[in-house]
């Protein structure tokens, strides 16, 4: 039983390494944090129904379907929210958040 669990864990780890291969460097870590912020905030707004479903695109990450806010939705509130998220990226790049 432990052998099959280890195989699943190794497969999962390999998949995450493939998805986030850049995580090994400082720049890669910064990019990972930016992606994490975008995915987290998009997921929260989707689950809470803050924006209409039409403003989200669907992506797959590690076999998990996620909803991400899209820029080309034409919704001014979404565009303002996306720009606010991007302003947070500056704090990540300056290593205030890491």
N, C-alpha and C positions, 0 to 999 in steps of 0.2 A: 504494500500500500504506500509506503513512504517513497518508493521508487517512482510511482506514477505521479505523486504529488510533486516531487522534485522535477519531473519532466514538465509538468504544467507550469511550475514556477520558472523554470529556465526558459520555456517558450514565451511566457509573459514578459520576462526580463529582456529577452532578445527583441521582442516586438517593441518594447518601450525604448530600447537602445536604438532601434531603427527609426522610430518616430522622433526621438530627441537626441540624435547623434551629436549634435553641436553642444550638448550640455557639459562636455568635458572641459571646455575653455571658459574664460571669463566672459567673452563676448557671447558665447553660446548660452551661458547661464543667464545673461541679461535678456537674450532673445526668449529663452524659456519662460522667464518671469513675465515678460510682455504677453506671450501667448496665454499664459495662465490667467492673467488679469482679464484679457479679452474673453476667453472661454468662460471664466467664472461669472463675469458681469452679464454676458449674453445669456447664460443659463439662468441666472437669477431673474433677469427681466422677463425671460420666456416663461418660466415656471409661475411667476407671479402675475403674468398677463398684463404687464405694464405697457407693452406695445402690441399692435396687431400682428397676427401670425405672418402676414405677408411681408414683413420687413426682415424676416429671418431666412437665411439659407441653411441648408442641411449639409453637414460634413460627417465623415466617419473617422474616428480616432480609436485605434485599438479594438475595432469591432463594435464600438459604441457610437450610436448616432447622436450627434450634438447639433444644436441650433445656434448659429452665429448671426449677429446683426450684420446687415449688408449696407454698404455705402450707397449703392445705386437704387435704394428703395423710394427716394423722393419725399420722405417724411422728414420735415424740418426738426422735429424733436429728436428723432433718432440720429440725425446728422450732428446735432449739438451734443448729444450723449457720446457719440463716437469721438468727436473732437475733444471732449473732456477726458475720455479714456486715454487718448493720445497724449494729452498734456501730462498725464501721470507717468508716461513712459520717460519723460525727461528726468523725473526723480529716480527712476530705475537706472538710467544711464549715468547719472551723477552719483550712483551708489548710496542714495539716501534710503532706498528700499532694495533689499537683496536678501 
